[in-house]
Every structure is written in structure tokens, then in C-alpha cells.
Amino acid sequence: MKKISLDDFLRLRKLIYRNARPLDFTNWNYLFENGSCEEFLSVLSSYQNEDGGFGYNIECNNWNPNSSPYTICIALDYLDTADNFVSSIKDTIIIGILKYLDTGAYLLETGWVGMQGIPSNNDFAHLPWFHFNPKKASEADIGVTKRLSDFILKYADKNSDIYHKAVVLKDKYSQCEQVLLHGYPDYDPVALNIKTFDPATWPSWLPLPVYFISSPKSSYYKECIRTVDMNLDTIVDSLVNTYELQFASAEELDAYEQSTPHPDGKQWCVAEQTIGNYYWGTHFIVQGFNILRKFDRLDFQLPVHTK
């Protein structure tokens, strides 16, 4: 069984300290160094709008400051890392999200619109998969809908209209294998056929199966243990071989622009996306260590105390 060493942790810690945005930096400190969860939640709350939704570059490649269902899902991923923490800041965040969802913004009869269904995305720096598509604005995104329904069923008043709507939507998509790209909830490993995971055929855009299993407490863990162990080894290898965060070269950026032309004749790879991709680098380090922590793949004790 591969584990990651304290030396590698301390080496990658320097990358986090040098390069992470405050959201991932405070999350790292909370998860691994006995840092303040209140501080982390305070930073997370700074991405929350007055309407209760989330925006800005909480999703590093979408700089739209306006609220949307998809960006709430990204906020929920961060909020999950403070799952057992009791906090007035956390309560305020949750109340705000419920307020936003209760307005019915971007909610169709069949569920919530996804990341390409938000017209205002086009007014801000974004990568192609966030570019507004009128067709996508008229259909529900199943992954977003399932993620938000789970949240509502956990926190909303059971007598509220939004709760009853979530019950219907949860049932509607209960057998669907579609999942949210960056929301790693503990459902649908069976539909995804995770037990037969093959790295040669697994879609590159889909997170490793271990993120859907999420922890050894998952009811699917025992039947998918071979896949989980394989994925955890991959994550260890990836972190061990990470030494510096890399910017894409001018040649790579030009090739991307040529292969994926902007429909309005603009460029995708603007300065904000360079920053966003850099931020993703440290985000994935934190995420990798957190999943290794859950499966006891750290060869040292937490929290780490450093001088």
C-alpha cells in the first residue's frame, strides 16, 4: 500500500503557502495543520452574494460574479470539508444558499440549469465549457440537480415547497449515472460501474472513482476496494511527482486557441484563465491530500505542527 511521506507533505506545503489563493490556503490549514475552520469559512463566505448564491472565481475558470446553481455546487464541495464543524458562519452560508434556491432561479420543471445555461457567463472571463448555450438554458443539468437536491433534503424545512420539489427531483434521477464534474458526492458508483474501473477506458474528464466513493464509510467501499486502492496509488504517485506548478507555454496556448476557436472571435486564454489554472494546481494538491487522509494513506499523524 502506497502512502505519502511527511517529507513530501512538507515539500508540497511550501507550494500551498507560496501559491494558493486564501480559500485553498485556509482550507489546507484547517484540514492538516489544526488551523481555524472559522477563518476558512469566513473566506468561503466572501464568495457568497447578497442573494445567497455564490459567484466570482470560486470556480477558477469562470470569473462571473453572479450567482448560479453550478457555482453553489462548487461552494458545497468546500463546505463539505467542514461537515462536522458547528459555526454561526456556516449556518449563515447554509441559510443564504437555501434562500437563493427557494427563489427558483434557473430552476426548470425538470431541475436546475447547468454551467452552460447562464447568459452572464459570456460577460466575464471563462473557458469554453462555461460559454452560454441557449439550448442548455432550456434543459436541466442532472448532476447539478442531484447535488442541490441532496443539500436541500439535508438542510431545508420539510414543510417547504423547495423541500418537496427536491424530493421529486431526487426520485426522478435516482437511477441516472450522470454526475457532477467537481462535486464528488457519495452516490451512483454502481451506475458508473466503478468495480470494473480500467484507467485505459475511464473518461479523462471524469474524476477518479475514489472521489465518488468518498470515504471508507461509503456503503460501496468494500465492493469497490480494488478500484479505490488503484486510484489512491495514482494520487500518491501524482503528488510525489509534483514539484512546481507549471504555466502552459505560449505554444500550448496558441494550439488550444486554434483547436477551440472562440465563437465571438475572442481568446479563451486570457490573464484570468492563466491565474485560474494556477489556482487549480494548489486546489488539487489539497484535494488529493484530503482523500488520502480519509483512506489512511498519510504516513504521518495529523495535525502537522511546524515551527
N, C-alpha and C positions, 0 to 999 in steps of 0.2 A: 504493500500500500504506500503510494507516494504521499509525502507530506511536505509542507513548505517550512523552511527553517526560520529561526529568529533573525539570522543574518540577512536573509532575503527580505524579510519583513522590514527590517531597519533600512535596508537599501532602498526599497520601494517607498518607504515612509518619506524619504527625502524628496522623491518625485512629487508626492502628495503635497508636502509642505511648500515646495517651490512653485507648483503649477496648478493646483486645484482651485476652483472657484470656492467661495465661502460655503456654499451649500454642501459640496462634497467634502471639504476640509473639516467642517464641524461634524458631519456625519461620521467620518473616519475617527475623529477624536472620541465621539460618543461610543462607537462600536468597539474600538480596540484599545483606547488609552484612558478609559474612565473619565472621558470629557463630559461636558454638560449637555444633557439632552434638551434642556430648556434653550440653550444657545442654538442648537441645531434647529429646533422647532421655530425659534424666532426668525432664523434665516429663511426657513421654508415659508413662513407666513408672509415674508416680504414679496413673494411672487403671487400672493393672493389679491385679487381685485376687490373693489367695493361690492360688486355683485355676488361675491363668494366663490367665483371661479378662479382659475389660475391661467396665467399667460406669461408674457415675456419669453426669455430663453430658458425656461425651466426644461424645455426640450431643446437641446443645444443647437439643433439645426433649424429651428423655427423661432424667429425673433418677433412674432406677432404678440403685442402686449395684451391683446384682448382674450377674454375667457373662451374656452371651448371644451366640449366633453373629453376630447383626447388629452388635452393638457391637464385636465383634472386627473386622468388616469396616471399620468407621469407623477403628479403630486402624491397620489395614493401609494405608488411604489416607494417613495421616500417615507411617507407616513408609516408604512408597514414596518420599517426598521425600528420604529418607536412603539411597537404594538402594545407592549405591556406597561408603558410609562403613563402615569397619571399626571395630567398637566392642564392648567387653565388655557394655555396657548393651544394645546392640542384640541381641547373642547371647542375653542373659538374657530379653529380651522374646520373642524367637522361640521359645526353649525352653519358656517358660511357655505360649505360645499352643498349641504342639504338645501339651503336657501336657493342657491343657483339652480340645482337640479329641479327643484319644485316649480321654478318659473316655466319649465318646459322648453327652454332654449335648445334649439337644434334637436328636439325630440319629435320623431315621427310616430305614427301608429305602431310601426314595427321596431322601433328602437332609436337610439341616438345616432346622429350623423357622425362619420369618421373624420380623419385628419384632412382629407381632400375635399370635404364638404363645407369648408369655412371660407367665404369670399374674401375676408380681410387678410388672409394669409398672403395674398398677392401684393399687398401694400408694404410688406416688410421682407427682409432677407429670409430666404427659405430654400431648401433643396427640393428637387422635383416631386418627391412623394408627398409634399405639402401643398403643391400648386393646386389652386381651386379648379375643380371639375364639376360643372353643373349637374352631371349625371349622379355623381357621388353625393351631392346635396339633396338628392331625392330618394336616397336609399339608406337603410340603417347599416352601421358597421357592427357586425356581430360581436367581435372581440371587445370593443368599447362598451357595447350594450351589456354584455355579461359582466364585465368588470364593475360598471356603475350599479348594476342591479344587485350584485353581491354586497357592495358598500351600503346601499340603501336598506337592504334586508338586515344588515347588521346594526345600523345606527338610527334609522328613521322610526317615527311613531307608527306603530302597526295599524293605527286607525286612519292614517293619512292617505290621500289619493296617490301620492308618489310611491308609497309602500305597496299598495295594491297593484299599481302599474308594474312595479319591479317583479312582483310575484308572477304576473302573467308573462313578462318577458323572459324571466329565468326559466320558466317551464317551456316556453316556445323554443328556446335554443339549447335546451339541456343536453341534447344528443348531437349537437353540431361540433365538429372538430376545429372550426376556425378559432384562432386565439389572438390575443393582443400581442403585438410585437415586443413591447418593452414592459408590459405588465405581466409578471410571472406568477399568476395565481395557481392554486393547487387544484386544478380540475382538468379533465379530458386527457390524461395520459393514455387511457385505453383507446379513445377515438384516434389519437395520434399514433397508436401502435408503437409506443416507446420501447416496449420489451424487445422489439426486433431492430432497434437502432443500428444503423450502418452509417458511419461517417462519410462513406463514399456517395451515398444517395440522399443524406439528410439535406434539406434545402439550406443554402447558405444564409438566407435572410431570417431563418427561424432560430431562436435561442436554443442552446443545448438542452436536451430533455431534462437534465438535472434541475433546471430552473422551474420547470413545471411541477416536478416532484416537490421541490422547495425545501424539504427537511426530512429527517428520518421519521418524523411523526406522521408523515403522509401515509394514508391507507394503501397507497400504491407502491411504497418504497420496497417492500420485500419482493414483490413480483418483478420489479424493475432494477434490482440491485446491480446486475451486470452492467446495464447501461449507465447507471449512476456512477459506479466505480470508474468506468471508462471515461466519462465526462469529467470527473474530478481530477483524474490523472492529466487530462488535457489542460484543465485550468491551472494546475500546478506547473506544468511544463511552460505554459504561456507566461505566467508571472515570473518564473525563474529566468526566462529568456527576455524579459523586458528590462531594458537599461535606460533608455531615454525615450521621450515622446517625440515622434517624428512628424514634421510637416511634409505634406505632399510636395513633390518637386514641380517646377513650372511645366515640365514636360507632361507629367501625370495630370495636372490640372487642365492643360490645353487639350489633352486627349479626351478627358471627361467632357469638356465643353463641346468638342467636335462630335462625340458619340451620343450626347444627350442635349441637343440644341434647345435653348430656351424658346418657348412659343412666342414671346414678345420681343425676341432679338436681344435680350439682355444676357448677363452672365449669371450662372449659379454660384460660382466660386468667388464670391466677394469676401471682403475682410471679415465680416461677421461669421461666415462659414469656416474660415480658417481658425478663428477663435473657438467656434463651436466644436469643431473636430478635435482641437487640442483639449478642450474641456472633457470631451468624451473619453479621452485616454485615461485621465485620472478617475473618472467615474467608473470605468470598467475595472480598474485596479481595486477600488473599494468594493465593488460588486463581487469580484472574484474572491477576495478575502472573506467577504461575508458568507458566501455559500460554502467555502472551505471550513469556516468556523462552525457552521451548522452541522456539518458532517464529520467533525473532529479530524480535520486534515491539517491542523496547525500543529507544528512540532514544538510548541511552547505554550505557556499559560497566558491567559488574558485576565485582566487588562495588562498591557505592557507599560511599565513605568520607566521613563527615560530621564536622564539628567538634563 
